């Protein structure tokens, strides 16, 4: 049985907040592999500023020195709107012996009832909810039942079931966001210690964030 973390998002662009959170998930859960899954287009949000090709290249640069960390481009290859339920169904069909753990921010988890087939999502993966100061989990009445019934504070318990577990995981807070990174690139401000050093030159010459 392989335990595989799945970190989805726009990564527009990827920054050290993403990478540090990913590392802490791997360490605390003892995962065998971590996959970054950049979306083509998130439902209900404007399209990413950077192309899928650029975001894929940046992720590959950012994680190139981490064994067991992988860039998974399946949502970019599907194009169109990216639905997590489709991604998880593909992965479960391809790797029935693996146990997937979907990594999600607390704000997104609070709105999971708005996603496609939210009840089905609990049947396809365990859910690791990243807790950050100022972004508490607030589950509405419409939230799928598994979002509360599956909660545990013990990472080891997730290994006992194939899916449906929910673990709230505090991670080191970083007061940065992809929006702030894009603004710094547009203004020509330094990116040191905000993105991996291997990525700085590529971001600065990309040109996709030059306009507000």
N, C-alpha and C positions, 0 to 999 in steps of 0.2 A: 504493500500500500504506500503510494507516494502522496505527500501532503503538499498541495500547490497553492500558493497565494496568487490572486488575480487582482491587479490594481488597474481599474479603468479610469478614464478621464480624458479631458481635452489635451492636457499637457501643452499649453499654448502660451509660453513654453514650459518645459520641465524645469524645476528649480530645486534648491537644496531642501526645502520644506517637504517636497514629495519624497525625495531620496532618504532623508533622515527618518520619516515616518515608516517608509518601506523597510528600512533596516531594523527598526524597533519591532515591527510585526514579525519579521523573520526570526529575530532573536528570541522573542517571547513565546512564539508558537512552535519553534523548531521546525520550520518549513524546509522541505527538500528543494523547492524551486519557487521563484517569484517571477511572475510575468506582468509586464506593463502592457496594457491594451488601450492604445489611443483610439478614441472614437472618430468616426468620420464626421458625424453631426449629432449632437445631443438633442433629444426631443425638447421642444419648448425653449431652446436657447439660440442666440445668433450663432451662425457658423464660426468655427475658429478662424482667427486672423491668418495664421500660418497654414500652408497647405499640408495635406496628410504626408506628403513625401518629406517635407522639411521636418515636421514633428517626429516622424519615424527616424530620420537621420540623427536628430538631436538626442533622442532617447538612446539610440545605439551608442552614440559617443559618451553619453552620461553614465552608462552602466557597463561599458566595455571592460572595466577592470574588476567587475564583481562576478566571481564564479557562481553559477546557478541563477543569475538574473538574466531574463530573456525579454526581448521585444517581440510581442505577438501582434502582427498586423492584420488580423482577420477582419476587424471592423472597417479598417481603411479599404480593404479589398472588396468588401461588400458594398461600400459606398452608400449614399443615401443616409437616412436616419438610422442611428445605431441603437438597437434594443438589447439590453443586457440579457433578457430571457433567451433571445436567439443565440447569443454568444455562449451562454452556459449550456444550453441544449446541445450545441455543437461539441463543446468540450466533453460533456458527459458521454456523448455517443462515441467520440474518438478515444476516450481514455476511461472506460468504465471502472478500472481498478484504481484510479486516482481519486483523491478527496479534495474538492475545490473549496477555497476560502476567499470570498469576495470582499475586498477592502473598500470601505466607503466612508466618507466624511459624515459627521453627525447631522449636519444640515440636510444633506441629501437623504440620509436614512429617515429623517423626520417626514420627508415627502415621498416615501416609497410607495404609498398608496396611489400616487399619480402615475407610476410607471406602468408599462405594459405587463399584464398578467402578474400582479404583485403576489397573489397567493401561490402561483407556480414557482416564483423565485425562491421561496422557502423550501421547496422540494429539491432544488438543484444545487445548493451550496450552503456552507456555513457563512455567516456574515460578521466581519470584523469592523466595528464602528470606531473610527478614530475620534477621540475626544480632544477638543481644543478649548481653551478659555474663551468664554463669550459665545460659544456655539453649543448649547445644551441639546440633548435629545428631547424633543417634545412630540410624543406620538399622539396624533389625533384619533378621534373615535373611528375614523375610516381606515386606520392602519390594519394590515393583515394580522390575524390573531397570532401567527408565529413570531411576529416582531417582539411581542412581550412574553409569550409562553416559552419561547426557545432561549430566553436569556439565561446566561450563566456567568459567574465570575471566575470560573476555573477553566483555563485553556485546555487542560487535559481531558475534560469532559467532552470536548468537541470531537475527540478521536474515537469516541464510543458510538457515534451515530454518523450516518452518511451525509446528512444535511439538516438544515433547519435550526442550527444553533446560532445564538447571537452573543457576541462578546464585546463589551464596551472596553476600549483600550486607550488609556491616556497616553499621549505621545508628547515629546518635547515640543513646546510651542515655538513657532517661528512667526514673527510679525511681518511676513512677506506674502505676496500673492502673485499669481501670473499677471494680473492687471497691473500691479506696481512694477513688475519687471518690464512689461511692455512700455510703460510710461518712461522708465529710466532709459530704455533703448532709444525711444523717440527723442528724448532730451540729450542724448549723448552722455548720460551719467555713468559712472563706473558700476560694473557688475560684480566686482570682486567680492567673494564670500557669499554671494547670493545664488550663483549658478556654478556648476563645476568648472574648474579652470579649462578643461578640455573643450568646453562649449562656448566660451566667451567670444572668441573670434568669429565663429560661425553665426552666432546670434547678431553680432554687431554688423556683419556684412549682408545679412539676409534681405533687409529692406522692407519686409512685410509689416513692420510696426512703425514705419516712419511717419505715417499720418495718424492723427488722434483717432 
